[in-house]
């Protein structure tokens, strides 16, 4: 018998100041610290994405798939993406 996985987990941290969050309900969001530094996380529960967070310690952006963009501090940003939007190439 294998150990049971926890219901909520954090996808490994992304070293960087931006992350794209794609929710199961079809909505997508772009989160950023607004600076060149920081860490972003995507939260997953029962196999589905539930939200994200980006922070550099001062600037931050929080988002949940249930409610959309949440608390933003400093130069952090949370933007809902258009359904057909594509990520610009870097």
DAUR-V955970 format. One record per pair of residues at least 6 apart in sequence whose C-alpha atoms are under 6 Angstrom apart, sorted by the first residue. I is the first residue (numbers start at 0). J is the second residue. Records with the same first field share a line. If there is no record, write none. Layout:
I: J ; J
This chain:
6: 44 ; 45
7: 43 ; 44
8: 43
9: 42 ; 43
10: 41
12: 39 ; 40
13: 38 ; 39
14: 38
15: 37 ; 38
16: 31 ; 32 ; 36 ; 37 ; 38
17: 30 ; 31
18: 29 ; 30
19: 28 ; 29
20: 27 ; 28
21: 27
22: 48 ; 64
27: 79 ; 80
28: 78 ; 79 ; 80
29: 77 ; 78
30: 76 ; 77
31: 53 ; 75 ; 76
32: 53 ; 54 ; 58 ; 59 ; 75
33: 74 ; 75
36: 55
37: 54 ; 55
38: 53 ; 54
39: 52 ; 53
40: 51 ; 52
41: 50 ; 51
42: 48 ; 49 ; 50 ; 51
43: 49
49: 63 ; 64
50: 62 ; 63 ; 64
51: 62
52: 60 ; 61
53: 59 ; 60
58: 72 ; 73 ; 74 ; 75
59: 71 ; 72 ; 75
60: 71 ; 75 ; 76 ; 77
61: 69 ; 70
62: 68 ; 69
68: 77
